[in-house]
């Protein structure tokens, strides 16, 4: 476990730089989950971002909840990454919700994969218009981390905040349709205050 997490942290630092803060959360019956915060260099412009990445979810493979026995070696492994624009919302309060999501494969026996919608049950941060996220395809921001066989690679899954209307629309039309709608409308998915995209 420790060797995997050391490699994961090294990959995150290679892609995102050194974290400027980190927090850890431990849930009963699970290993510790850390959330690292990375800031892109900037001068307060629109290009400046803060990224939150989990560390600990990939220590164990995710297993199909219908399986009678959990495989301790084989199965998908992942960490979660959320990117937002800093300074206008208390987005650091997202640390615990992210840790909850990262612990869910251990706690609930779920497999988190691209296209899935994950509901927090509360605002991602104070006054946030989002209580759920869409899991996007990995590979764009942080490359997959290959592990020695038979272990599967660690994938770094981007999370895209969704409003309640968007989450409901996604349930009917699917993740691809929602992402196409965001793209067509030029939606800034990193805006911590953005409104729901037009869905008519």
C-alpha positions as CSV (number, residue, x, y, z in Angstrom):
1,X,0.0,0.0,0.0
2,X,2.7,2.5,1.1
3,X,4.7,2.0,-2.1
4,X,1.7,2.7,-4.3
5,X,0.8,5.9,-2.5
6,X,4.4,7.1,-2.6
7,X,4.4,6.6,-6.4
8,X,0.9,8.3,-6.7
9,X,2.1,11.3,-4.7
10,X,5.2,11.6,-6.9
11,X,3.1,11.5,-10.0
12,X,0.8,14.2,-8.7
13,X,3.8,16.4,-7.8
14,X,5.3,15.9,-11.2
15,X,2.1,17.0,-12.9
16,X,0.9,19.7,-10.6
17,X,3.9,20.9,-8.6
18,X,4.4,20.7,-4.8
19,X,1.3,20.8,-2.7
20,X,0.9,24.0,-0.6
21,X,-1.4,22.3,1.9
22,X,-2.7,18.8,2.9
23,X,-5.4,17.4,5.2
24,X,-6.2,13.9,6.2
25,X,-9.4,12.2,7.2
26,X,-9.9,8.8,8.7
27,X,-13.3,7.0,8.6
28,X,-14.1,4.0,10.8
29,X,-13.0,0.8,9.1
30,X,-11.0,2.6,6.4
31,X,-7.5,3.7,5.8
32,X,-6.5,7.3,6.0
33,X,-7.5,9.5,3.0
34,X,-5.4,12.7,2.4
35,X,-6.4,15.6,0.2
36,X,-3.6,17.6,-1.3
37,X,-4.0,21.2,-2.5
38,X,-2.0,22.5,-5.5
39,X,-2.0,26.1,-6.8
40,X,-1.0,27.0,-10.3
41,X,1.4,30.0,-10.5
42,X,-0.5,33.1,-11.3
43,X,-1.2,36.7,-10.6
44,X,-4.9,36.5,-9.8
45,X,-5.8,36.2,-13.5
46,X,-8.4,33.8,-15.0
47,X,-5.6,31.3,-15.6
48,X,-5.0,30.8,-11.9
49,X,-6.4,27.6,-10.5
50,X,-6.4,25.6,-7.3
51,X,-6.5,21.8,-7.6
52,X,-7.5,19.3,-4.9
53,X,-6.3,15.7,-5.3
54,X,-7.1,12.7,-3.1
55,X,-4.3,10.4,-1.9
56,X,-5.2,7.0,-0.4
57,X,-8.1,5.8,-2.6
58,X,-5.7,3.9,-4.8
59,X,-4.1,2.0,-2.0
60,X,-6.5,-0.8,-2.7
61,X,-8.2,-1.8,-5.9
62,X,-11.9,-1.1,-6.3
63,X,-14.0,-4.3,-6.5
64,X,-17.4,-5.1,-8.1
65,X,-19.9,-4.9,-5.2
66,X,-21.6,-8.1,-6.5
67,X,-18.4,-10.1,-6.0
68,X,-18.4,-12.5,-3.1
69,X,-14.7,-11.9,-2.3
70,X,-12.8,-8.7,-2.7
71,X,-9.6,-9.2,-4.8
72,X,-6.7,-7.5,-2.8
73,X,-4.5,-7.1,-5.9
74,X,-6.5,-6.9,-9.2
75,X,-9.1,-4.3,-9.9
76,X,-9.2,-0.6,-11.0
77,X,-7.4,2.0,-8.9
78,X,-8.0,5.7,-8.9
79,X,-7.6,9.1,-7.2
80,X,-9.9,12.1,-7.6
81,X,-8.9,15.6,-8.8
82,X,-11.0,18.7,-8.6
83,X,-10.0,22.0,-10.2
84,X,-11.6,25.4,-9.4
85,X,-10.8,29.1,-9.6
86,X,-9.6,30.5,-6.2
87,X,-10.4,33.5,-4.2
88,X,-14.1,34.0,-4.6
89,X,-15.4,31.0,-2.5
90,X,-14.2,29.0,0.5
91,X,-13.4,26.0,-1.7
92,X,-11.1,24.5,0.9
93,X,-14.2,23.3,2.6
94,X,-14.4,20.7,-0.2
95,X,-11.6,18.7,1.5
96,X,-13.9,16.5,3.6
97,X,-16.5,15.8,0.8
98,X,-13.6,14.7,-1.4
99,X,-12.3,12.4,1.3
100,X,-15.8,10.9,1.7
101,X,-16.0,10.2,-2.0
102,X,-12.5,8.7,-2.0
103,X,-13.4,6.4,0.9
104,X,-16.6,5.2,-0.7
105,X,-15.0,2.3,-2.5
106,X,-13.9,0.9,0.8
107,X,-17.0,1.9,2.8
108,X,-19.7,1.1,0.3
109,X,-18.0,-1.3,-2.1
110,X,-18.5,0.9,-5.2
111,X,-16.4,1.3,-8.3
112,X,-15.9,4.9,-9.3
113,X,-15.5,5.2,-13.1
114,X,-15.8,7.9,-15.8
115,X,-19.4,8.8,-16.5
116,X,-20.6,8.2,-13.0
117,X,-22.4,10.9,-11.0
118,X,-21.4,11.1,-7.3
119,X,-23.8,12.9,-4.9
120,X,-22.3,14.5,-1.8
121,X,-25.7,15.1,-0.1
122,X,-24.7,18.7,0.7
123,X,-23.0,21.7,-0.9
124,X,-19.4,21.0,-2.0
125,X,-18.4,24.2,-0.1
126,X,-20.4,26.9,1.7
127,X,-23.0,28.5,-0.6
128,X,-21.9,26.3,-3.6
129,X,-24.6,25.6,-6.1
130,X,-23.3,22.1,-6.5
131,X,-23.9,19.0,-4.4
132,X,-22.8,16.4,-6.9
133,X,-20.0,15.8,-9.4
134,X,-19.6,14.1,-12.8
135,X,-16.6,11.8,-13.1
136,X,-14.7,12.7,-16.3
137,X,-12.2,10.8,-18.4
138,X,-8.7,10.6,-17.0
139,X,-5.4,11.3,-18.8
140,X,-5.6,14.9,-19.7
141,X,-4.2,16.5,-16.5
142,X,-2.3,13.7,-14.8
143,X,-1.2,10.7,-16.7
144,X,-2.1,7.2,-15.6
145,X,0.4,5.6,-13.2
146,X,1.5,2.1,-14.4
147,X,2.0,-0.4,-11.6
148,X,3.7,-3.8,-11.7
149,X,1.5,-6.6,-13.0
150,X,-1.0,-7.9,-12.1
151,X,-2.0,-4.6,-10.5
152,X,-3.9,-2.2,-12.8
153,X,-2.8,1.4,-13.4
154,X,-3.8,4.2,-11.1
155,X,-6.1,6.6,-13.0
156,X,-6.5,10.2,-11.9
157,X,-10.2,11.0,-12.4
158,X,-11.3,14.7,-12.9
159,X,-14.4,15.7,-11.1
160,X,-16.8,18.2,-12.7
161,X,-19.3,19.9,-10.3
162,X,-22.9,19.6,-11.3
163,X,-26.0,21.7,-10.2
164,X,-29.1,19.7,-9.2
165,X,-30.7,20.5,-12.5
166,X,-27.7,19.2,-14.4
167,X,-27.5,16.1,-12.3
168,X,-31.2,15.3,-13.0
169,X,-30.7,16.0,-16.7
170,X,-27.6,13.7,-16.8
171,X,-29.7,10.9,-15.3
172,X,-32.0,11.1,-18.3
173,X,-29.7,11.9,-21.1
174,X,-26.3,10.6,-20.0
175,X,-22.9,12.0,-19.2
176,X,-21.8,12.5,-22.8
177,X,-24.9,14.6,-23.6
178,X,-24.3,16.8,-20.6
179,X,-20.7,17.3,-21.4
180,X,-21.6,18.2,-25.0
181,X,-24.1,20.8,-23.7
182,X,-21.4,22.3,-21.4
183,X,-19.0,22.5,-24.4
184,X,-21.6,24.0,-26.7
185,X,-22.5,26.7,-24.2
186,X,-18.9,27.5,-23.3
187,X,-19.5,26.6,-19.7
188,X,-16.7,27.5,-17.3
189,X,-16.7,24.3,-15.2
190,X,-14.0,25.8,-12.9
191,X,-16.2,28.7,-11.8
192,X,-17.2,28.1,-8.2
193,X,-20.3,30.3,-8.6
194,X,-21.4,29.3,-12.1
195,X,-25.1,28.8,-12.8
196,X,-26.7,25.7,-14.4
197,X,-26.2,25.4,-18.1
198,X,-29.3,25.9,-20.3
199,X,-30.9,22.5,-20.6
200,X,-34.0,23.2,-22.8
